[in-house]
Amino acid sequence: MSSEKQPSIPDLLNIIGIDMVVWIDDDFSAGDQERQKLRVRDLLNQLKASAIPPSHESLSGLTADLPEAIREVTIQRILDAQSSNLVSIIESLIQQLPQQTQAGLSSTDELTPIQIAALKAVLPQVRALSHNAWLAQKAQLLQQCTERTLFLIDRQFTKEGLGEEGDSILTEVQAQRRYHCIMLTRINPNEGAELLRKQIVAKSEGKLKASYFAVMSKSKIGAGEEDAKREFCRACRVVFTHQHCHRVVEKIGQIMKSAVDSTIDDLVDESVYDLDRAIYENSLDEGSSELDVLTRILLLQSRVSSQKNYSRADLIPDLVRLRALRAMSELPSSSQTETSPPAKLLQWKREEAFDPGDIINQLYSPLSCGDVFQMGDTNKRYVLLVQPCDVMVRGSTGQRNANEGIFVNLQTKRPKSAEAKRIYEMKNMEPDGASWFFDFLKSACVSLNALELAAYNDGGLLQLSRNQQVQDVWFPGWKKRFQNAINKLPLNTQQIPKSFGSLSLNDDLSNRDGKWENNGTVWAFKFKRIGRIRPPYAEAILGSFAAYHTRAAFDHDFARGLWPKDTETQGDEDSGKSSVSGIAPVAEVIPEAAVDSRAGGSPSSLAGGSAA
């Protein structure tokens, strides 16, 4: 946040668009002692039914063995004697109810008259109401409220002898989803307030959503305007951020749904000959799924329609207000995120980058750059890198350009003392948030003829059975490749299929050779396709791999150390930071071990490292 003087509460509410505040709180009640006494009796009966003795010091005489008649007389005597302390007794009894225990609920957290006066002085057109006054005036008052009205709703109406009536008021107010609402509570701030908000939503049985309101702890409101403004900023950030996100998502969702419906109608109206060419013939020629093409069209029109309607859907004004609010108000980092990350958001991010095996394998998805394979039941995993166009099987011929690809080791720990360009990192890919690291020195050239066996099995296994049948969903080219593979299985199980007998010629790749299983009916490798890294992440790994293995390699500097300045810059030269050999400086000095072994060549030479 800026060090400049922060705006006042009226400035803050003006940014959000608030011109009226309705504050419903038992602090605006004169107190109803008769209702408070009834509340005490009700709570005492609940504790008695649960065999819980009251802990308030004034109720110490209510022991479990007390006869009922004497118990009633004792309660009445205590109530008469403690008439000025009934609120404290009610709060103490509420704390003892197991289903309503709330950390941080204490009488010291109630707002003082000074705090209430400070807030009322800076809130615009504030209407202060008790629960009884709200019931009497709500019909008329709601007619005056607009989208620019902020409701401050106390949750516990103890001083009026009531319970958590704030929940029902909130539900009633938000039935029309027009207003900004903040629930005032005495629970601990930060994560305690967020937890309470979720509990209120769950209790509403679908009538409330988290975006409908914020929870503000009274304990955070200081006596002065600055303290009150700070907490109001936080609460307004919460409620407006949630409401904005919810409102925008709903509007964009409606736009996208309309776009999908419109696109479906447009496709149906297209010439069947054009559809046959665009959706089916072109897909077959390129080796792409017709379903993927249709999905692309629907997603394309959804995106275009959404962007065209940003202004028409009044999304921009709300976004401008939210940005202004964010610029003046910080939302503290949540410690709950550190201990319990937002699972759904992280799941979506992972799904954007990775398709699990149970999706691509059940679709018999063709081999692709970014496919991830696992060795047996071990934790050894590898990503397949290959030029995407060259791995495609186009048309009905069953031919493709590439016969080999690269296996690069995938691990969850960064290799020690590895230079940065040698490693590619994908963050937060494991369930525990760990990254995936791809070590370009641990690579091996692999046979695509062997790896493609995974595309013939809905479980992703690298195996081929003599009894295996062609699947109707396969492309014509893949049907032909499958039949050719079946024909190449030798009848003699002492022999191996030459086209896919071994996964690699690299000795460092474990279990690279296939073997006969199930009495010689299945040729299998100890590998399984477990998923696919999606574009553009897969292509980014491929590009980084190619850049690393095609980096320039220089002859060693035979004159190093002969110039006087060399002794001063020896450390920098050794670390690759500079060169004073008389040759123009380069951005990075390549280690001597890389001079002859990584300067180019065939795919096999690029994958000359260890894959173990």
C-alpha positions in Angstrom: 0.0 0.0 0.0 1.1 3.6 -0.6 2.5 5.6 2.3 0.1 8.5 1.4 -2.8 9.3 3.7 -5.5 6.7 3.4 -9.1 7.7 2.3 -11.7 8.0 5.0 -14.6 5.6 5.5 -16.9 7.8 3.4 -14.3 7.8 0.6 -14.0 4.0 0.9 -17.8 3.4 0.7 -18.1 5.9 -2.2 -15.6 3.8 -4.2 -17.8 0.7 -3.6 -20.9 2.8 -4.4 -22.5 2.8 -0.9 -24.8 5.8 0.0 -26.9 4.2 2.8 -26.1 2.0 5.8 -28.6 -0.1 7.7 -27.1 -1.2 11.1 -29.1 -3.9 13.0 -27.6 -4.6 16.4 -28.8 -5.3 19.9 -26.6 -2.5 21.1 -29.4 -0.2 19.9 -31.9 -2.0 22.2 -32.7 -0.7 25.7 -32.7 -4.4 26.8 -35.6 -6.6 27.6 -34.9 -8.2 31.0 -37.9 -10.5 30.9 -36.8 -12.0 27.5 -33.3 -12.2 28.9 -34.5 -14.2 31.9 -36.4 -16.6 29.6 -33.3 -17.0 27.5 -31.3 -17.9 30.6 -33.8 -20.6 31.7 -33.8 -22.0 28.1 -30.0 -22.3 28.1 -30.0 -23.8 31.6 -32.4 -26.5 30.5 -30.3 -27.3 27.5 -27.2 -27.7 29.6 -29.1 -29.9 32.1 -30.3 -32.2 29.3 -26.6 -32.5 28.3 -25.5 -33.1 31.9 -23.3 -30.0 31.8 -23.1 -27.9 35.0 -23.2 -24.1 34.4 -19.8 -22.5 34.9 -20.9 -18.9 35.6 -20.0 -18.1 39.2 -23.5 -16.8 40.0 -25.0 -20.2 39.0 -22.7 -22.4 41.2 -25.5 -23.4 43.5 -27.3 -25.2 40.6 -25.9 -28.7 41.3 -27.0 -31.8 39.5 -28.6 -33.4 42.6 -30.7 -30.3 43.4 -34.5 -31.2 43.6 -36.5 -29.7 40.8 -38.7 -27.5 43.0 -35.6 -26.1 44.9 -33.8 -25.7 41.5 -36.6 -23.4 40.2 -36.7 -21.3 43.3 -32.9 -21.0 43.2 -32.9 -20.0 39.5 -35.6 -17.3 40.1 -33.6 -15.9 43.1 -30.4 -15.7 41.0 -32.2 -14.0 38.1 -33.7 -11.4 40.3 -30.3 -10.8 42.0 -28.4 -10.7 38.7 -30.9 -8.6 36.6 -28.1 -6.2 35.6 -25.8 -9.1 34.6 -28.1 -11.2 32.5 -26.2 -10.6 29.3 -22.9 -11.9 30.8 -24.7 -15.0 32.1 -26.3 -15.7 28.7 -23.0 -15.5 26.9 -21.3 -17.8 29.4 -24.1 -20.4 29.0 -23.9 -20.2 25.2 -20.2 -20.9 25.4 -20.9 -24.1 27.2 -23.2 -25.5 24.5 -21.1 -27.9 22.5 -22.8 -27.2 19.2 -22.4 -23.4 19.6 -18.9 -23.1 21.1 -17.1 -20.3 19.3 -13.4 -19.5 19.9 -13.0 -15.8 20.7 -16.6 -15.2 21.9 -16.2 -13.0 25.1 -18.0 -10.0 26.5 -14.9 -7.9 26.2 -15.3 -8.1 22.4 -18.6 -6.2 22.4 -18.5 -2.7 20.9 -18.3 0.1 23.5 -20.5 3.3 23.2 -17.4 5.2 22.1 -16.7 2.7 19.2 -20.4 2.8 18.2 -20.5 6.6 18.2 -17.2 6.7 16.1 -18.6 4.4 13.4 -22.0 6.1 13.3 -20.3 9.5 12.8 -18.6 8.4 9.6 -21.2 6.1 8.0 -23.4 7.7 5.4 -27.2 7.9 6.1 -26.9 5.3 8.8 -30.2 3.7 10.2 -29.5 2.1 13.6 -32.1 -0.5 14.6 -32.5 -3.1 17.3 -34.0 -6.5 16.4 -37.5 -5.4 17.5 -37.2 -2.2 15.5 -36.1 -4.1 12.5 -39.1 -6.4 12.7 -41.4 -3.3 13.0 -39.8 -1.3 10.2 -38.3 -3.8 7.7 -41.2 -3.7 5.2 -41.1 0.0 4.8 -37.3 0.2 5.0 -36.6 -2.4 2.3 -38.5 -0.3 -0.2 -36.0 2.5 0.3 -32.9 0.2 0.0 -31.1 -0.1 -3.3 -28.0 -1.9 -4.7 -26.0 1.0 -3.0 -27.2 0.0 0.5 -24.8 -1.7 3.0 -26.3 -3.8 5.8 -24.3 -4.3 9.0 -26.0 -7.1 10.8 -25.1 -8.2 14.4 -25.2 -12.0 14.7 -25.9 -12.4 18.4 -28.8 -10.5 19.9 -28.1 -11.5 23.5 -29.1 -8.1 25.0 -32.6 -8.6 23.6 -32.8 -12.1 25.1 -32.4 -13.8 21.6 -29.9 -16.0 20.0 -28.2 -15.9 16.6 -31.1 -14.0 14.9 -28.5 -12.3 12.6 -28.4 -15.5 10.4 -32.1 -15.3 9.6 -31.9 -11.5 9.0 -29.1 -12.0 6.6 -30.9 -14.7 4.7 -34.0 -12.5 4.5 -32.1 -9.5 3.3 -30.1 -11.4 0.7 -33.1 -13.2 -0.7 -33.2 -10.6 -3.5 -29.3 -10.5 -3.8 -29.3 -6.8 -4.2 -27.4 -5.5 -1.2 -23.9 -5.5 0.3 -23.9 -7.3 3.7 -21.4 -7.5 6.6 -22.1 -9.8 9.5 -20.8 -8.4 12.8 -19.6 -11.1 15.2 -17.5 -11.6 18.3 -15.5 -14.5 16.9 -11.7 -14.3 16.5 -10.8 -12.4 13.3 -9.1 -13.6 10.2 -9.4 -17.4 9.8 -12.0 -17.6 12.6 -14.2 -15.2 10.7 -13.8 -17.1 7.4 -14.7 -20.4 9.2 -17.8 -18.8 10.6 -18.8 -17.6 7.2 -18.7 -21.1 5.8 -20.7 -22.4 8.8 -23.4 -19.7 8.2 -23.6 -20.7 4.6 -23.9 -24.4 5.5 -26.6 -23.6 8.0 -28.6 -21.7 5.5 -29.2 -24.9 3.5 -28.5 -23.3 0.1 -30.2 -20.0 0.7 -26.8 -18.2 1.2 -23.5 -18.3 -0.6 -20.1 -17.2 0.6 -20.1 -14.3 -1.9 -23.3 -12.8 -0.4 -21.6 -11.4 2.8 -18.4 -10.8 4.8 -17.8 -11.5 8.5 -16.2 -8.7 10.5 -15.0 -9.3 14.1 -15.9 -6.6 16.5 -12.6 -7.2 18.3 -10.8 -5.6 15.3 -12.7 -2.3 15.4 -10.7 0.3 17.4 -12.0 3.3 19.2 -10.9 5.8 16.5 -11.8 6.3 12.9 -8.4 4.9 11.6 -8.8 1.6 13.4 -12.4 1.3 12.2 -11.5 2.2 8.7 -8.8 -0.5 8.6 -11.2 -3.3 9.5 -14.0 -1.9 7.3 -11.5 -1.9 4.4 -10.8 -5.5 4.9 -14.4 -6.5 5.3 -15.4 -4.5 2.2 -12.6 -6.1 0.2 -13.9 -9.5 1.2 -17.5 -8.9 0.4 -17.0 -6.9 -2.8 -14.3 -9.3 -4.1 -16.5 -12.3 -3.5 -19.6 -10.6 -4.9 -17.7 -9.2 -7.9 -16.3 -12.6 -8.8 -19.6 -14.4 -8.3 -21.5 -11.8 -10.4 -18.9 -11.8 -13.2 -18.7 -15.5 -13.3 -22.5 -15.8 -13.6 -22.7 -13.2 -16.3 -19.9 -14.7 -18.3 -21.4 -18.1 -17.8 -24.7 -16.9 -19.3 -22.9 -15.3 -22.2 -21.0 -18.5 -22.9 -24.1 -20.7 -22.6 -25.8 -18.4 -25.1 -22.8 -18.6 -27.4 -22.7 -22.4 -27.2 -26.4 -22.6 -28.1 -26.0 -20.1 -30.9 -22.9 -22.0 -32.3 -24.8 -25.3 -32.2 -27.6 -23.7 -34.3 -25.0 -22.2 -36.7 -23.3 -25.5 -37.2 -26.6 -27.3 -37.9 -27.4 -24.6 -40.5 -24.0 -25.2 -42.3 -23.9 -27.2 -45.5 -23.4 -30.9 -44.7 -20.6 -30.9 -47.4 -18.8 -28.1 -45.6 -19.2 -29.8 -42.3 -17.9 -33.1 -43.7 -14.8 -31.4 -45.1 -14.1 -29.1 -42.0 -14.9 -31.5 -39.2 -14.3 -34.9 -40.6 -12.1 -35.0 -43.7 -9.6 -32.4 -42.5 -9.4 -34.0 -39.0 -8.7 -37.4 -40.6 -6.0 -35.8 -42.8 -4.3 -34.3 -39.8 -4.8 -37.2 -37.4 -6.9 -35.1 -35.1 -10.1 -36.1 -33.3 -13.3 -34.8 -34.7 -14.5 -34.3 -31.1 -11.5 -32.1 -30.3 -12.3 -30.0 -33.4 -15.9 -29.5 -32.3 -14.8 -28.7 -28.8 -12.3 -26.1 -30.2 -15.1 -24.4 -32.1 -17.4 -24.2 -29.1 -14.6 -22.9 -26.8 -13.6 -20.4 -29.5 -17.0 -18.9 -29.9 -17.5 -18.9 -26.1 -14.3 -16.8 -25.7 -15.1 -14.5 -28.6 -18.6 -13.9 -27.4 -17.5 -13.2 -23.8 -14.9 -10.7 -24.9 -17.4 -8.9 -27.1 -19.9 -8.6 -24.3 -17.6 -7.4 -21.5 -18.9 -3.8 -21.9 -22.5 -4.7 -22.6 -22.7 -6.8 -19.5 -21.6 -3.9 -17.3 -18.6 -5.9 -16.1 -16.1 -3.0 -16.6 -17.6 -0.5 -14.0 -17.5 -3.1 -11.2 -14.0 -4.1 -12.2 -12.8 -0.5 -12.0 -14.3 -0.1 -8.5 -12.7 -3.3 -7.3 -9.3 -2.2 -8.6 -9.7 1.1 -6.8 -10.6 -0.7 -3.6 -7.6 -3.1 -3.9 -5.3 -0.1 -4.4 -6.3 1.4 -1.1 -6.9 -1.7 1.0 -4.7 -4.7 1.6 -6.2 -8.1 2.2 -3.8 -9.9 4.6 -2.3 -13.2 3.5 -4.2 -16.2 5.0 -2.3 -18.5 7.2 -5.0 -21.0 6.5 -3.8 -21.1 2.8 -0.3 -22.2 4.1 -1.7 -25.1 6.1 -4.7 -25.9 3.8 -4.2 -24.7 0.3 -7.3 -23.9 -1.9 -7.7 -27.4 -3.3 -10.2 -26.5 -6.1 -8.1 -23.7 -7.5 -5.0 -25.8 -7.5 -6.8 -28.7 -9.1 -8.0 -26.4 -11.9 -4.5 -25.1 -12.5 -3.1 -28.7 -12.6 -5.9 -29.7 -15.1 -4.9 -26.8 -17.3 -1.4 -28.3 -17.6 -2.0 -32.0 -17.3 -4.5 -34.6 -18.6 -4.6 -37.7 -16.3 -4.2 -41.2 -17.8 -7.8 -42.2 -17.1 -8.9 -39.6 -19.7 -6.5 -40.0 -22.5 -6.1 -43.8 -22.3 -9.9 -44.5 -22.3 -10.1 -42.4 -25.5 -7.2 -44.4 -27.0 -5.6 -41.0 -27.6 -2.7 -41.3 -30.1 0.9 -40.8 -29.0 1.7 -37.1 -28.4 4.5 -34.9 -27.2 4.2 -34.5 -23.5 2.9 -38.0 -22.7 4.1 -39.2 -19.3 5.1 -42.8 -18.7 5.8 -44.6 -15.5 8.1 -47.6 -15.0 6.1 -50.4 -13.4 5.2 -49.8 -9.7 8.2 -47.5 -9.2 8.2 -43.8 -8.9 10.4 -43.4 -12.0 8.6 -41.3 -14.6 9.5 -39.9 -18.0 8.1 -37.4 -20.4 8.1 -38.0 -24.1 9.5 -35.2 -26.2 9.0 -35.2 -29.9 8.2 -32.7 -32.6 4.3 -32.6 -32.4 3.8 -32.6 -36.2 6.2 -35.4 -36.8 4.5 -37.8 -34.3 1.1 -37.4 -35.8 -0.3 -40.3 -37.9 -2.2 -38.6 -40.7 -4.8 -39.9 -43.1 -5.4 -43.6 -43.7 -1.9 -44.7 -44.7 -0.7 -45.2 -41.1 2.5 -43.3 -41.8 4.3 -40.7 -39.7 7.5 -38.7 -40.0 9.2 -39.6 -36.7 10.3 -43.0 -35.5 12.1 -41.8 -32.4 11.5 -39.5 -29.5 13.3 -38.5 -26.3 12.6 -39.7 -22.8 13.5 -37.1 -20.2 13.5 -37.9 -16.5 10.7 -36.4 -14.4 11.4 -36.0 -10.7 10.0 -34.0 -7.8 13.3 -32.8 -6.3 15.6 -30.3 -8.0 19.0 -32.0 -8.8 21.7 -30.6 -6.7 24.4 -28.4 -8.3 22.6 -28.5 -11.6 22.9 -25.4 -13.9 19.6 -23.6 -14.4 19.3 -24.2 -18.2 19.7 -27.9 -17.7 16.4 -28.1 -15.7 12.9 -27.2 -16.6 10.4 -26.8 -13.7 6.6 -27.1 -13.6 5.4 -25.8 -10.3 2.7 -27.3 -8.0 2.1 -30.4 -10.0 2.1 -32.9 -7.2 -0.8 -33.2 -4.7 1.4 -31.8 -2.0 2.4 -28.8 -4.1 5.8 -30.2 -5.2 7.2 -29.2 -8.5 8.1 -31.4 -11.5 11.7 -31.1 -12.6 12.9 -32.3 -16.0 16.6 -33.0 -16.1 17.9 -32.7 -19.7 21.1 -34.6 -18.9 19.0 -37.6 -17.9 17.5 -38.5 -21.2 17.3 -41.3 -23.7 16.3 -41.8 -27.3 13.2 -44.1 -27.4 11.3 -46.0 -30.1 7.9 -44.5 -31.0 6.9 -47.9 -32.4 7.2 -49.4 -28.9 5.6 -46.5 -27.0 2.6 -46.4 -29.3 1.4 -49.7 -27.9 0.0 -47.6 -25.0 -2.5 -46.1 -27.5 -4.0 -49.6 -28.2 -4.9 -50.2 -24.5 -7.5 -48.3 -22.5 -5.3 -48.7 -19.4 -2.2 -47.2 -21.1 -0.1 -50.3 -20.7 2.8 -50.8 -23.2 1.7 -54.2 -24.4 0.3 -56.0 -27.4 -1.8 -59.2 -27.2 -2.3 -61.7 -30.0 -6.0 -61.8 -29.1 -6.4 -58.0 -29.1 -9.1 -56.6 -31.4 -9.3 -53.4 -33.4 -11.4 -50.7 -31.7 -14.0 -48.9 -33.8 -13.1 -45.5 -32.3 -9.5 -45.7 -33.7 -8.5 -43.6 -36.7 -8.1 -45.5 -40.0 -4.3 -44.9 -39.9 -4.1 -46.3 -36.4 -6.1 -49.3 -37.3 -3.6 -50.0 -40.0 -0.6 -49.5 -37.7 -2.2 -51.8 -35.2 -2.8 -54.6 -37.7 0.8 -54.2 -38.9 2.0 -54.5 -35.3 -0.1 -57.7 -34.8 1.3 -59.2 -38.0 4.9 -58.5 -36.7 4.4 -60.6 -33.5 6.5 -63.7 -34.2 4.8 -67.1 -33.7 8.0 -68.4 -32.0 8.1 -67.0 -28.5 11.9 -67.5 -28.5 12.0 -64.6 -30.9 11.2 -60.9 -30.3 9.3 -58.5 -32.5 12.0 -56.6 -34.3 10.0 -53.4 -34.8 9.3 -53.0 -31.1 11.5 -55.4 -29.3 13.2 -52.8 -27.2 12.2 -49.4 -26.0 15.7 -47.9 -26.3 19.3 -48.6 -27.1 20.4 -46.6 -24.1 21.7 -49.0 -21.4 21.0 -46.4 -18.7 17.2 -46.8 -19.3 16.1 -49.6 -17.0 13.6 -52.3 -18.2 14.0 -51.0 -21.8 13.5 -54.5 -23.3 10.1 -56.1 -23.7 9.3 -59.7 -22.9 6.6 -62.4 -23.5 3.9 -62.8 -20.9 0.7 -64.9 -20.4 2.2 -68.0 -22.0 3.6 -66.1 -25.0 0.4 -64.3 -26.0 1.3 -60.8 -24.8 4.4 -58.8 -25.7 4.9 -56.3 -22.8 7.1 -53.6 -21.4 7.2 -52.5 -17.7 5.9 -49.1 -18.6 2.5 -47.4 -18.5 1.2 -44.1 -19.9 -0.1 -42.2 -16.9 -1.0 -38.9 -18.4 -0.1 -36.0 -20.8 1.4 -32.6 -20.2 -0.8 -30.3 -22.3 0.3 -27.6 -24.8 1.9 -25.2 -24.5 3.8 -26.7 -21.5 4.9 -29.8 -23.4 6.2 -27.6 -26.3 8.0 -25.4 -23.8 9.8 -28.4 -22.3 10.7 -29.5 -25.8 12.0 -26.1 -26.7 14.1 -25.8 -23.6 15.5 -29.3 -24.2 16.5 -28.3 -27.8 18.0 -25.0 -26.7 20.1 -26.7 -24.0 21.4 -29.4 -26.3 22.2 -27.0 -29.2 24.0 -24.4 -27.1 27.3 -23.3 -28.6 30.4 -25.2 -27.7 33.8 -23.4 -27.9 37.3 -24.7 -28.1 39.1 -24.4 -24.7 41.1 -21.2 -24.2 44.7 -22.4 -24.5 46.0 -18.9 -23.7 44.1 -18.7 -20.4 46.4 -17.5 -17.5 49.0 -16.0 -19.8 47.7 -12.4 -19.6 48.4 -10.4 -16.4 44.7 -9.7 -15.9 43.8 -13.4 -15.9 44.9 -13.8 -12.3 42.5 -11.1 -11.2 39.5 -12.5 -13.1 40.3 -16.2 -12.9 37.4 -16.9 -10.6 34.9 -15.1 -12.8 36.2 -16.8 -15.9 35.9 -20.2 -14.3 32.4 -19.5 -13.3 31.4 -18.5 -16.9 30.9 -14.8 -16.1 33.5 -13.3 -18.4 36.4 -14.1 -20.7 39.6 -12.1 -21.1 41.3 -14.4 -23.6 41.1 -11.8 -26.4 38.0 -13.4 -27.8 34.7 -11.4 -27.6 32.9 -12.2 -24.2 30.0 -14.6 -24.4 26.9 -14.8 -22.1 27.9 -18.2 -20.8 31.1 -20.3 -20.9 30.4 -23.9 -21.7 32.2 -26.5 -19.5 35.0 -28.2 -21.3 33.3 -31.5 -20.9 30.6 -30.3 -23.2 32.8 -29.1 -26.1 32.7 -32.3 -28.2 29.8 -34.2 -26.8 26.9 -31.8 -27.0 27.6 -29.6 -30.0 24.9 -31.0 -32.2 24.2 -34.2 -34.2 21.5 -36.7 -34.5 18.6 -37.2 -32.0 20.6 -40.0 -30.5 23.5 -37.7 -29.8 21.2 -35.2 -28.2 19.9 -37.8 -25.8 23.3 -39.1 -24.9 22.9 -38.5 -21.2 21.8 -41.0 -18.6 18.0 -41.7 -18.2 18.3 -43.8 -15.1 
